[in-house]
């Protein structure tokens, strides 16, 4: 509840300086900033479903709907945009036996697992509302969070390389054109992220991908060096219409593979809430349980119709950090814009024309950033790697993830992400059972 007694804040008009969540700009700037947030989330929100073989239009649509659900869950107090989560990519590809970047014939199986993860996520949110959030920080201290995040990035590395190399059933050795286009994509993303002026520096995936798309178009369609991009589907698609929805199928094996992703979502959302609280100068911890519930319900709702799992987006947090505008009304505008885009089949058909090598190059960057995020988590939290408990836990998790170590448990198969996640949690706490093991571990 707010200081005015209402569930939602009474947004006060403010035209300069830092704009806090319960403040607002005039209508014109609010709409412009909403569009900017759509652009910021677009590259990653589209890339994740394409790698998993989902319909990107459905994911764009439900990113908007999920942002609205989150807005309601937190009472308009926490500025955040929800988009496709990359944490689901590895488990989904394993559970559906699909190739990265290709149409996924078993999407329905993945959806059942995504819904289960969302339900578990929402349940954790309820527990946090009742018992507080400190137990999560004790269960998953930064040393564990970083290890799990790094393992996810390492599990995905072979998928990115296969896509970037253009390997497939018809081309087992790939192609040199694919590899060079992927390298150009990586270079373009890096150049935008480091050297682009102003706000464009916050859009490396979108702008770097656009450059690589044009490069491939010139080389393949213009000069005949590769398979040309086919625009016939774009021409035939209607401007407005319903996206292709898919109903879920619930499989115990798929659920077992995908549901553990909730560990990452909890850690990710926890970090985002803390970061936004620091940027706004407000304690947002009381809304953490409601944020988990909103994210969990959003993931379930998206999964019921064929969308990806959802999570709060760091890309949009970056925009807030640069603009110093945290008004939650801006995210209402962004959500409605995303919903409109989701109802455009022509827009979805255009997305589907993105060449495989471009997706592969973008995947190298994104998956690499996921793994590299672990380093930031460890550094910011001063994790002590001179402590054997930390070192052994991280080392084991990284190898389990990088080697995609699979384990059959009660008839179900855990892939590298699952074994790294569960193994790291169990090993870390097992090594801390005695007082001697716990005593030096003050910085984990």
One Martini backbone bead per residue (centre of mass of N, CA, C, O) as a GRO file, in nm:
protein
  444
    1UNK     BB    1   0.100   0.033   0.015
    2UNK     BB    2   0.049   0.360   0.023
    3UNK     BB    3   0.049   0.674   0.158
    4UNK     BB    4  -0.259   0.704   0.025
    5UNK     BB    5  -0.396   0.392   0.034
    6UNK     BB    6  -0.319   0.278  -0.237
    7UNK     BB    7  -0.214   0.043  -0.461
    8UNK     BB    8  -0.159   0.275  -0.638
    9UNK     BB    9  -0.009   0.536  -0.736
   10UNK     BB   10   0.016   0.897  -0.741
   11UNK     BB   11   0.123   1.044  -1.004
   12UNK     BB   12   0.359   1.289  -1.018
   13UNK     BB   13   0.439   1.571  -1.167
   14UNK     BB   14   0.751   1.581  -1.364
   15UNK     BB   15   1.020   1.765  -1.564
   16UNK     BB   16   1.280   1.709  -1.376
   17UNK     BB   17   1.514   1.506  -1.324
   18UNK     BB   18   1.446   1.260  -1.124
   19UNK     BB   19   1.219   0.989  -1.196
   20UNK     BB   20   1.009   0.829  -1.010
   21UNK     BB   21   0.781   0.576  -0.990
   22UNK     BB   22   0.558   0.803  -0.861
   23UNK     BB   23   0.622   0.952  -1.126
   24UNK     BB   24   0.574   1.196  -1.405
   25UNK     BB   25   0.544   1.272  -1.724
   26UNK     BB   26   0.442   1.384  -1.983
   27UNK     BB   27   0.288   1.226  -2.237
   28UNK     BB   28   0.496   1.249  -2.463
   29UNK     BB   29   0.759   1.145  -2.319
   30UNK     BB   30   0.632   0.877  -2.227
   31UNK     BB   31   0.596   0.755  -2.509
   32UNK     BB   32   0.887   0.771  -2.607
   33UNK     BB   33   1.009   0.599  -2.374
   34UNK     BB   34   0.845   0.346  -2.435
   35UNK     BB   35   0.973   0.293  -2.713
   36UNK     BB   36   1.263   0.266  -2.609
   37UNK     BB   37   1.207   0.005  -2.444
   38UNK     BB   38   1.134  -0.169  -2.684
   39UNK     BB   39   1.406  -0.150  -2.825
   40UNK     BB   40   1.579  -0.264  -2.590
   41UNK     BB   41   1.424  -0.556  -2.578
   42UNK     BB   42   1.405  -0.677  -2.867
   43UNK     BB   43   1.657  -0.845  -2.934
   44UNK     BB   44   1.629  -1.059  -2.699
   45UNK     BB   45   1.324  -1.136  -2.724
   46UNK     BB   46   1.372  -1.256  -3.017
   47UNK     BB   47   1.619  -1.444  -2.991
   48UNK     BB   48   1.528  -1.666  -2.797
   49UNK     BB   49   1.293  -1.797  -2.966
   50UNK     BB   50   1.463  -1.856  -3.219
   51UNK     BB   51   1.656  -2.059  -3.088
   52UNK     BB   52   1.403  -2.248  -2.983
   53UNK     BB   53   1.161  -2.231  -3.213
   54UNK     BB   54   0.980  -1.996  -3.173
   55UNK     BB   55   0.740  -1.752  -3.181
   56UNK     BB   56   0.818  -1.420  -3.169
   57UNK     BB   57   0.537  -1.290  -3.161
   58UNK     BB   58   0.443  -1.425  -2.901
   59UNK     BB   59   0.671  -1.308  -2.721
   60UNK     BB   60   0.608  -1.013  -2.766
   61UNK     BB   61   0.320  -1.017  -2.664
   62UNK     BB   62   0.400  -1.145  -2.371
   63UNK     BB   63   0.582  -0.919  -2.280
   64UNK     BB   64   0.355  -0.715  -2.252
   65UNK     BB   65   0.165  -0.877  -2.067
   66UNK     BB   66   0.377  -0.932  -1.844
   67UNK     BB   67   0.424  -0.637  -1.768
   68UNK     BB   68   0.134  -0.594  -1.669
   69UNK     BB   69   0.134  -0.811  -1.451
   70UNK     BB   70   0.368  -0.694  -1.289
   71UNK     BB   71   0.246  -0.418  -1.234
   72UNK     BB   72   0.011  -0.530  -1.064
   73UNK     BB   73   0.168  -0.697  -0.851
   74UNK     BB   74   0.344  -0.420  -0.757
   75UNK     BB   75   0.162  -0.158  -0.784
   76UNK     BB   76   0.359   0.035  -0.953
   77UNK     BB   77   0.664   0.028  -0.790
   78UNK     BB   78   0.826  -0.143  -1.019
   79UNK     BB   79   1.048  -0.088  -1.263
   80UNK     BB   80   0.967  -0.311  -1.542
   81UNK     BB   81   1.072  -0.544  -1.793
   82UNK     BB   82   0.943  -0.823  -1.976
   83UNK     BB   83   1.122  -1.105  -2.111
   84UNK     BB   84   1.300  -1.328  -2.259
   85UNK     BB   85   1.455  -1.610  -2.135
   86UNK     BB   86   1.780  -1.762  -2.147
   87UNK     BB   87   1.761  -1.995  -1.930
   88UNK     BB   88   1.576  -2.191  -2.123
   89UNK     BB   89   1.736  -2.288  -2.370
   90UNK     BB   90   1.884  -2.546  -2.291
   91UNK     BB   91   1.647  -2.719  -2.172
   92UNK     BB   92   1.464  -2.699  -2.423
   93UNK     BB   93   1.653  -2.832  -2.632
   94UNK     BB   94   1.675  -3.096  -2.475
   95UNK     BB   95   1.367  -3.168  -2.430
   96UNK     BB   96   1.315  -3.138  -2.768
   97UNK     BB   97   1.546  -3.208  -2.964
   98UNK     BB   98   1.662  -2.934  -3.078
   99UNK     BB   99   1.764  -2.696  -3.302
  100UNK     BB  100   1.921  -2.418  -3.328
  101UNK     BB  101   1.710  -2.196  -3.516
  102UNK     BB  102   1.490  -2.406  -3.551
  103UNK     BB  103   1.216  -2.556  -3.585
  104UNK     BB  104   0.998  -2.669  -3.326
  105UNK     BB  105   0.824  -2.978  -3.286
  106UNK     BB  106   0.825  -2.960  -2.935
  107UNK     BB  107   0.693  -2.714  -2.786
  108UNK     BB  108   0.479  -2.835  -2.595
  109UNK     BB  109   0.680  -2.960  -2.395
  110UNK     BB  110   0.812  -2.696  -2.306
  111UNK     BB  111   0.559  -2.554  -2.192
  112UNK     BB  112   0.517  -2.738  -1.949
  113UNK     BB  113   0.787  -2.657  -1.813
  114UNK     BB  114   0.737  -2.351  -1.800
  115UNK     BB  115   0.486  -2.363  -1.623
  116UNK     BB  116   0.618  -2.507  -1.384
  117UNK     BB  117   0.824  -2.284  -1.329
  118UNK     BB  118   0.613  -2.061  -1.276
  119UNK     BB  119   0.474  -2.198  -1.035
  120UNK     BB  120   0.727  -2.216  -0.856
  121UNK     BB  121   0.785  -1.915  -0.856
  122UNK     BB  122   0.518  -1.824  -0.724
  123UNK     BB  123   0.556  -1.989  -0.467
  124UNK     BB  124   0.808  -1.843  -0.373
  125UNK     BB  125   0.666  -1.570  -0.349
  126UNK     BB  126   0.477  -1.654  -0.119
  127UNK     BB  127   0.698  -1.731   0.083
  128UNK     BB  128   0.833  -1.451   0.088
  129UNK     BB  129   0.584  -1.299   0.198
  130UNK     BB  130   0.583  -1.476   0.469
  131UNK     BB  131   0.927  -1.508   0.533
  132UNK     BB  132   1.097  -1.372   0.340
  133UNK     BB  133   1.435  -1.328   0.169
  134UNK     BB  134   1.687  -1.444   0.329
  135UNK     BB  135   1.681  -1.751   0.249
  136UNK     BB  136   1.781  -1.711  -0.040
  137UNK     BB  137   2.062  -1.592   0.031
  138UNK     BB  138   2.147  -1.855   0.183
  139UNK     BB  139   2.101  -2.067  -0.044
  140UNK     BB  140   2.211  -1.827  -0.270
  141UNK     BB  141   2.488  -1.720  -0.288
  142UNK     BB  142   2.703  -1.563  -0.498
  143UNK     BB  143   2.879  -1.814  -0.559
  144UNK     BB  144   2.635  -1.975  -0.678
  145UNK     BB  145   2.514  -1.785  -0.882
  146UNK     BB  146   2.766  -1.761  -1.059
  147UNK     BB  147   2.802  -2.064  -1.126
  148UNK     BB  148   2.528  -2.102  -1.270
  149UNK     BB  149   2.555  -1.886  -1.484
  150UNK     BB  150   2.813  -1.998  -1.614
  151UNK     BB  151   2.698  -2.276  -1.691
  152UNK     BB  152   2.494  -2.175  -1.895
  153UNK     BB  153   2.692  -2.047  -2.096
  154UNK     BB  154   2.854  -2.315  -2.147
  155UNK     BB  155   2.625  -2.496  -2.253
  156UNK     BB  156   2.563  -2.293  -2.505
  157UNK     BB  157   2.819  -2.274  -2.682
  158UNK     BB  158   2.775  -2.503  -2.901
  159UNK     BB  159   2.519  -2.375  -3.018
  160UNK     BB  160   2.648  -2.116  -3.126
  161UNK     BB  161   2.863  -2.248  -3.310
  162UNK     BB  162   2.674  -2.405  -3.494
  163UNK     BB  163   2.520  -2.159  -3.601
  164UNK     BB  164   2.773  -1.994  -3.700
  165UNK     BB  165   2.868  -2.242  -3.900
  166UNK     BB  166   2.615  -2.385  -4.050
  167UNK     BB  167   2.522  -2.641  -3.926
  168UNK     BB  168   2.382  -2.956  -4.055
  169UNK     BB  169   2.243  -3.207  -4.227
  170UNK     BB  170   2.344  -3.079  -4.511
  171UNK     BB  171   2.593  -2.919  -4.331
  172UNK     BB  172   2.824  -3.057  -4.129
  173UNK     BB  173   3.069  -2.832  -4.197
  174UNK     BB  174   2.954  -2.596  -4.306
  175UNK     BB  175   3.053  -2.243  -4.355
  176UNK     BB  176   3.244  -1.967  -4.426
  177UNK     BB  177   3.028  -1.753  -4.447
  178UNK     BB  178   2.900  -1.799  -4.173
  179UNK     BB  179   3.153  -1.738  -4.004
  180UNK     BB  180   3.205  -1.446  -4.107
  181UNK     BB  181   2.930  -1.330  -4.031
  182UNK     BB  182   2.950  -1.392  -3.730
  183UNK     BB  183   3.202  -1.220  -3.680
  184UNK     BB  184   3.073  -0.955  -3.776
  185UNK     BB  185   2.853  -0.953  -3.561
  186UNK     BB  186   3.034  -0.937  -3.315
  187UNK     BB  187   3.180  -0.677  -3.398
  188UNK     BB  188   2.930  -0.494  -3.417
  189UNK     BB  189   2.837  -0.519  -3.125
  190UNK     BB  190   3.099  -0.414  -2.996
  191UNK     BB  191   3.108  -0.134  -3.134
  192UNK     BB  192   2.841  -0.030  -3.025
  193UNK     BB  193   2.897  -0.072  -2.715
  194UNK     BB  194   3.161   0.129  -2.724
  195UNK     BB  195   3.115   0.371  -2.974
  196UNK     BB  196   2.845   0.460  -2.956
  197UNK     BB  197   2.620   0.708  -2.929
  198UNK     BB  198   2.461   0.733  -2.661
  199UNK     BB  199   2.181   0.531  -2.664
  200UNK     BB  200   2.292   0.331  -2.884
  201UNK     BB  201   2.479   0.174  -2.679
  202UNK     BB  202   2.211   0.010  -2.565
  203UNK     BB  203   2.184  -0.144  -2.881
  204UNK     BB  204   2.371  -0.391  -2.987
  205UNK     BB  205   2.186  -0.617  -3.089
  206UNK     BB  206   2.013  -0.456  -3.286
  207UNK     BB  207   2.239  -0.304  -3.455
  208UNK     BB  208   2.431  -0.542  -3.512
  209UNK     BB  209   2.214  -0.719  -3.649
  210UNK     BB  210   2.144  -0.521  -3.878
  211UNK     BB  211   2.419  -0.515  -4.012
  212UNK     BB  212   2.442  -0.824  -4.066
  213UNK     BB  213   2.192  -0.848  -4.239
  214UNK     BB  214   2.290  -0.662  -4.467
  215UNK     BB  215   2.545  -0.819  -4.531
  216UNK     BB  216   2.404  -1.082  -4.614
  217UNK     BB  217   2.227  -0.960  -4.834
  218UNK     BB  218   2.462  -0.878  -5.017
  219UNK     BB  219   2.611  -1.157  -5.040
  220UNK     BB  220   2.357  -1.333  -5.123
  221UNK     BB  221   2.150  -1.161  -5.297
  222UNK     BB  222   2.367  -0.983  -5.457
  223UNK     BB  223   2.635  -1.207  -5.497
  224UNK     BB  224   2.582  -1.530  -5.443
  225UNK     BB  225   2.733  -1.671  -5.170
  226UNK     BB  226   2.439  -1.758  -5.073
  227UNK     BB  227   2.155  -1.806  -4.924
  228UNK     BB  228   1.886  -1.644  -4.981
  229UNK     BB  229   1.658  -1.430  -4.881
  230UNK     BB  230   1.314  -1.491  -4.806
  231UNK     BB  231   1.024  -1.264  -4.874
  232UNK     BB  232   0.747  -1.409  -4.925
  233UNK     BB  233   0.629  -1.417  -4.634
  234UNK     BB  234   0.604  -1.111  -4.601
  235UNK     BB  235   0.413  -1.052  -4.842
  236UNK     BB  236   0.180  -1.259  -4.738
  237UNK     BB  237   0.147  -1.114  -4.486
  238UNK     BB  238  -0.029  -0.966  -4.252
  239UNK     BB  239  -0.052  -0.687  -4.061
  240UNK     BB  240  -0.305  -0.823  -3.912
  241UNK     BB  241  -0.312  -1.069  -3.641
  242UNK     BB  242  -0.283  -1.374  -3.521
  243UNK     BB  243  -0.087  -1.562  -3.371
  244UNK     BB  244   0.078  -1.868  -3.307
  245UNK     BB  245  -0.062  -2.091  -3.111
  246UNK     BB  246   0.026  -2.313  -2.825
  247UNK     BB  247  -0.024  -2.602  -2.666
  248UNK     BB  248   0.036  -2.778  -2.392
  249UNK     BB  249   0.258  -3.040  -2.269
  250UNK     BB  250   0.280  -3.279  -2.004
  251UNK     BB  251   0.611  -3.371  -1.897
  252UNK     BB  252   0.814  -3.505  -1.669
  253UNK     BB  253   1.087  -3.476  -1.814
  254UNK     BB  254   1.061  -3.177  -1.900
  255UNK     BB  255   1.012  -3.061  -1.620
  256UNK     BB  256   1.281  -3.160  -1.493
  257UNK     BB  257   1.460  -2.987  -1.690
  258UNK     BB  258   1.318  -2.688  -1.660
  259UNK     BB  259   1.235  -2.602  -1.363
  260UNK     BB  260   1.529  -2.529  -1.239
  261UNK     BB  261   1.540  -2.234  -1.362
  262UNK     BB  262   1.422  -2.082  -1.114
  263UNK     BB  263   1.689  -2.023  -0.975
  264UNK     BB  264   1.774  -1.802  -1.175
  265UNK     BB  265   1.528  -1.615  -1.162
  266UNK     BB  266   1.554  -1.542  -0.867
  267UNK     BB  267   1.840  -1.423  -0.877
  268UNK     BB  268   1.781  -1.214  -1.096
  269UNK     BB  269   1.548  -1.058  -0.958
  270UNK     BB  270   1.695  -0.986  -0.704
  271UNK     BB  271   1.913  -0.812  -0.843
  272UNK     BB  272   1.721  -0.609  -0.980
  273UNK     BB  273   1.581  -0.497  -0.729
  274UNK     BB  274   1.837  -0.395  -0.596
  275UNK     BB  275   1.925  -0.204  -0.825
  276UNK     BB  276   1.674  -0.024  -0.836
  277UNK     BB  277   1.692   0.066  -0.543
  278UNK     BB  278   1.964   0.210  -0.576
  279UNK     BB  279   1.878   0.412  -0.806
  280UNK     BB  280   1.620   0.532  -0.630
  281UNK     BB  281   1.656   0.517  -0.308
  282UNK     BB  282   1.489   0.245  -0.248
  283UNK     BB  283   1.308   0.005  -0.070
  284UNK     BB  284   1.211  -0.304  -0.250
  285UNK     BB  285   1.187  -0.567  -0.074
  286UNK     BB  286   0.870  -0.578  -0.015
  287UNK     BB  287   0.832  -0.660  -0.345
  288UNK     BB  288   0.962  -0.939  -0.405
  289UNK     BB  289   0.730  -1.144  -0.388
  290UNK     BB  290   0.552  -1.000  -0.601
  291UNK     BB  291   0.758  -1.025  -0.828
  292UNK     BB  292   0.763  -1.332  -0.840
  293UNK     BB  293   0.465  -1.369  -0.897
  294UNK     BB  294   0.452  -1.203  -1.159
  295UNK     BB  295   0.664  -1.372  -1.311
  296UNK     BB  296   0.527  -1.649  -1.280
  297UNK     BB  297   0.256  -1.583  -1.414
  298UNK     BB  298   0.375  -1.491  -1.682
  299UNK     BB  299   0.507  -1.762  -1.757
  300UNK     BB  300   0.248  -1.927  -1.756
  301UNK     BB  301   0.083  -1.762  -1.961
  302UNK     BB  302   0.282  -1.790  -2.193
  303UNK     BB  303   0.290  -2.107  -2.200
  304UNK     BB  304  -0.021  -2.154  -2.274
  305UNK     BB  305   0.042  -2.003  -2.584
  306UNK     BB  306   0.372  -2.026  -2.678
  307UNK     BB  307   0.569  -1.896  -2.487
  308UNK     BB  308   0.811  -1.781  -2.308
  309UNK     BB  309   0.996  -1.725  -2.060
  310UNK     BB  310   1.008  -1.482  -1.798
  311UNK     BB  311   1.190  -1.166  -1.736
  312UNK     BB  312   1.373  -0.938  -1.617
  313UNK     BB  313   1.541  -0.648  -1.767
  314UNK     BB  314   1.858  -0.513  -1.806
  315UNK     BB  315   1.827  -0.330  -2.051
  316UNK     BB  316   1.612  -0.141  -1.909
  317UNK     BB  317   1.791  -0.062  -1.675
  318UNK     BB  318   1.994   0.092  -1.847
  319UNK     BB  319   1.801   0.311  -1.940
  320UNK     BB  320   1.741   0.420  -1.657
  321UNK     BB  321   2.032   0.493  -1.580
  322UNK     BB  322   2.062   0.709  -1.808
  323UNK     BB  323   1.780   0.880  -1.773
  324UNK     BB  324   1.648   0.882  -1.477
  325UNK     BB  325   1.375   0.710  -1.549
  326UNK     BB  326   1.118   0.537  -1.328
  327UNK     BB  327   0.850   0.541  -1.440
  328UNK     BB  328   0.588   0.312  -1.464
  329UNK     BB  329   0.426   0.436  -1.705
  330UNK     BB  330   0.631   0.371  -1.929
  331UNK     BB  331   0.569   0.053  -1.919
  332UNK     BB  332   0.285   0.069  -2.025
  333UNK     BB  333   0.355   0.165  -2.305
  334UNK     BB  334   0.548  -0.065  -2.383
  335UNK     BB  335   0.340  -0.292  -2.354
  336UNK     BB  336   0.135  -0.193  -2.574
  337UNK     BB  337   0.334  -0.198  -2.810
  338UNK     BB  338   0.400  -0.503  -2.797
  339UNK     BB  339   0.114  -0.602  -2.847
  340UNK     BB  340   0.083  -0.482  -3.129
  341UNK     BB  341   0.324  -0.636  -3.258
  342UNK     BB  342   0.204  -0.926  -3.198
  343UNK     BB  343  -0.043  -0.848  -3.421
  344UNK     BB  344   0.195  -0.883  -3.659
  345UNK     BB  345   0.273  -1.100  -3.908
  346UNK     BB  346   0.474  -0.931  -4.074
  347UNK     BB  347   0.672  -0.888  -3.848
  348UNK     BB  348   0.727  -1.191  -3.796
  349UNK     BB  349   0.828  -1.261  -4.084
  350UNK     BB  350   1.075  -1.075  -4.075
  351UNK     BB  351   1.219  -1.216  -3.839
  352UNK     BB  352   1.243  -1.501  -3.991
  353UNK     BB  353   1.480  -1.384  -4.196
  354UNK     BB  354   1.700  -1.432  -4.014
  355UNK     BB  355   1.999  -1.543  -4.033
  356UNK     BB  356   2.183  -1.789  -3.890
  357UNK     BB  357   2.465  -1.641  -3.860
  358UNK     BB  358   2.347  -1.404  -3.702
  359UNK     BB  359   2.239  -1.567  -3.465
  360UNK     BB  360   2.513  -1.688  -3.394
  361UNK     BB  361   2.661  -1.425  -3.325
  362UNK     BB  362   2.462  -1.334  -3.106
  363UNK     BB  363   2.497  -1.587  -2.929
  364UNK     BB  364   2.790  -1.551  -2.853
  365UNK     BB  365   2.746  -1.292  -2.696
  366UNK     BB  366   2.516  -1.370  -2.501
  367UNK     BB  367   2.644  -1.626  -2.377
  368UNK     BB  368   2.902  -1.485  -2.287
  369UNK     BB  369   2.761  -1.283  -2.094
  370UNK     BB  370   2.645  -1.487  -1.905
  371UNK     BB  371   2.916  -1.601  -1.808
  372UNK     BB  372   3.047  -1.318  -1.730
  373UNK     BB  373   2.850  -1.240  -1.500
  374UNK     BB  374   2.984  -1.404  -1.280
  375UNK     BB  375   3.224  -1.217  -1.231
  376UNK     BB  376   3.060  -0.978  -1.127
  377UNK     BB  377   2.934  -1.118  -0.887
  378UNK     BB  378   3.202  -1.188  -0.741
  379UNK     BB  379   3.324  -0.904  -0.724
  380UNK     BB  380   3.089  -0.741  -0.588
  381UNK     BB  381   3.090  -0.977  -0.339
  382UNK     BB  382   3.374  -1.076  -0.256
  383UNK     BB  383   3.470  -1.352  -0.338
  384UNK     BB  384   3.655  -1.619  -0.186
  385UNK     BB  385   3.902  -1.824  -0.358
  386UNK     BB  386   4.074  -1.926  -0.104
  387UNK     BB  387   3.826  -2.087  -0.045
  388UNK     BB  388   3.760  -2.417  -0.094
  389UNK     BB  389   3.453  -2.418  -0.106
  390UNK     BB  390   3.429  -2.222  -0.346
  391UNK     BB  391   3.625  -2.349  -0.552
  392UNK     BB  392   3.496  -2.629  -0.578
  393UNK     BB  393   3.210  -2.550  -0.654
  394UNK     BB  394   3.277  -2.391  -0.911
  395UNK     BB  395   3.446  -2.601  -1.063
  396UNK     BB  396   3.226  -2.819  -1.085
  397UNK     BB  397   3.006  -2.651  -1.225
  398UNK     BB  398   3.165  -2.578  -1.483
  399UNK     BB  399   3.216  -2.870  -1.585
  400UNK     BB  400   2.924  -2.967  -1.594
  401UNK     BB  401   2.841  -2.753  -1.799
  402UNK     BB  402   3.054  -2.772  -2.029
  403UNK     BB  403   3.000  -3.103  -2.050
  404UNK     BB  404   2.703  -3.177  -2.018
  405UNK     BB  405   2.617  -3.330  -1.762
  406UNK     BB  406   2.445  -3.637  -1.729
  407UNK     BB  407   2.154  -3.749  -1.523
  408UNK     BB  408   1.991  -4.020  -1.386
  409UNK     BB  409   1.670  -3.968  -1.214
  410UNK     BB  410   1.414  -4.160  -1.174
  411UNK     BB  411   1.399  -4.157  -1.510
  412UNK     BB  412   1.554  -3.889  -1.531
  413UNK     BB  413   1.710  -3.611  -1.709
  414UNK     BB  414   1.994  -3.427  -1.641
  415UNK     BB  415   2.153  -3.168  -1.740
  416UNK     BB  416   2.404  -2.944  -1.707
  417UNK     BB  417   2.230  -2.735  -1.558
  418UNK     BB  418   2.105  -2.920  -1.345
  419UNK     BB  419   2.369  -3.040  -1.224
  420UNK     BB  420   2.502  -2.767  -1.156
  421UNK     BB  421   2.284  -2.653  -0.973
  422UNK     BB  422   2.238  -2.886  -0.770
  423UNK     BB  423   2.535  -2.951  -0.712
  424UNK     BB  424   2.619  -2.675  -0.598
  425UNK     BB  425   2.421  -2.659  -0.362
  426UNK     BB  426   2.495  -2.926  -0.222
  427UNK     BB  427   2.802  -2.889  -0.199
  428UNK     BB  428   2.819  -2.623  -0.044
  429UNK     BB  429   2.649  -2.717   0.208
  430UNK     BB  430   2.815  -2.972   0.274
  431UNK     BB  431   3.089  -2.802   0.321
  432UNK     BB  432   2.913  -2.629   0.566
  433UNK     BB  433   2.843  -2.814   0.822
  434UNK     BB  434   3.083  -2.719   0.963
  435UNK     BB  435   3.247  -2.486   1.147
  436UNK     BB  436   3.514  -2.492   0.986
  437UNK     BB  437   3.379  -2.432   0.704
  438UNK     BB  438   3.225  -2.161   0.787
  439UNK     BB  439   3.418  -1.951   0.917
  440UNK     BB  440   3.586  -1.837   0.645
  441UNK     BB  441   3.291  -1.777   0.492
  442UNK     BB  442   3.224  -1.439   0.469
  443UNK     BB  443   3.227  -1.373   0.127
  444UNK     BB  444   2.988  -1.560  -0.009
   0.00000   0.00000   0.00000
